Amino acid sequence: MTMSVIGEILAVGLIMLGAGISLLSAIGVLRFTDVYTRSHAASKSTALGVLSVLLGTTFYFAFTDGFVSIRLLLGIFFVFLTAPVAAHVVCRSAYRSGVKLSETSCQDDLKKVLYGNSNQGEPRGRGY
């Protein structure tokens, strides 16, 4: 086996892994109950899926054409930079505007930190 065949097999494996992780992420977004768990599914696993696809593409071009694309490396960097920050901002704004947690959630640790033991400072939202 030549290096290009090994590179192609590695690239196909990583791209298929990334596609599978992205599929599971999409199923998680559909199945989870509230905005907080959906945001977790949308950001964490999608970032891992995109990493696998872009890494597979990088390996493909590195082994078959002999060059590494800086655009692919920048894509990996910016996905890992923006996905967690965006998920945090969405969850924080949802919590601050009063979006309720799911009934299946066990505890709300942030409520004690932000509002103390009293219920006076709780956010008032539509609660959907």
N, C-alpha and C positions, 0 to 999 in steps of 0.2 A: 504494500500500500504506500502510495506517495503521500507527501505532506498535504497536498491539496485535497485528496480524498478524505484524510483524517479531519482536516479543517472543515470540509463540507458536512461530514457526519456530526462533528461537534456543533457546527452552526445550526443544522437542522434540529438537533436535540435541544439546544437552548431556545430556539424559536418556538418549537412545539411546547416546551415547558412553559414559556412565557404566555403562549396562547391559552394553555390549560389553566394557569393561575389567573389570567384575566377573565376567563369564563367562570371560574369559581367566585371571583370577585363580583361579577355581574349577578350571579345567583344570590350571593350574600346581600347585595344591595336590594334585591327584590324580596328576600325572605325575612330580613331583620325587621324589628318592630318599630324602632324610633330613629330619630335623626342622628343620635350619637353613635349607635352601633352601625348604622348605614354609612356614616362618614368614616368610621374605622375600616369597614370593608372596602370602601371606595378609595381610600388613600393608601393604606398599607399594602394590601395585596396587589392593587393595580400598579403601584410603584415597583414592586418586585417583578410583576409580569412585564412591564415596560423595560426594566433593567435586563431581563433575560432576552427579550426580543432584540434590543439594541446591542447587547453583548454578542448575541449570535450573529447579528449582521456585521458587527466589527470583526469577529473571527472569520467570517466568510470572506470579507474583502481583504483581510490580512493574509489569509492563506492562499486564496485564489489569484488575487491581483497584486499582492505584495505591498499594499499601503494601508495605513490606518487613517480613517477619516476623523478629523478633529470635530466635525459636526456631530457625529455619533457620540463621541466622548462628551461634548458639551451638552448634548441631549440627555445623556445619563446624569450628568452633574445637575442640570436644571430641574429635572424631574425629582431628584432626591432633595433638592433645595426647596422646591415650591410645594410639593404634595403634602408633607407633614405640616407646614406652616398654614396652608389653605385649610386643611382639615381642622387644625386647632382653632383658627379664626371662625370657621363655620360653627363648630361646637360651642365655642365661647359666646358668640353672638346669639345662638339659639338658647343657651342657658340663661343668659342675661335678659333676653326678651320674654322669658317665662315658658318656653316650650317644656312640657312635662316629660319626665322619664317614663319609660314603659312600666307597666304594672309588674312585669317580671324582674325588674331591676331590684336588687337586694338593698342597696344603700346609696345614699347621696352624701359623699364626704365633702364635696365642695360647698354644700349649703351651710355646714358648720363653720367653715373657714370664712366664707363671705358674710354671713348674716348672724353668726353666733348661735346661741341656743334659742333665742326668741324668734318668733315668726313675723316680727314687725317689718323687717327689711326684705322680705321675700319679693322676688320679681313678680309683677302682675302681667300676665299675658293671656292669650286666648286659650292656652292649655291644650292644644291639639297635638 
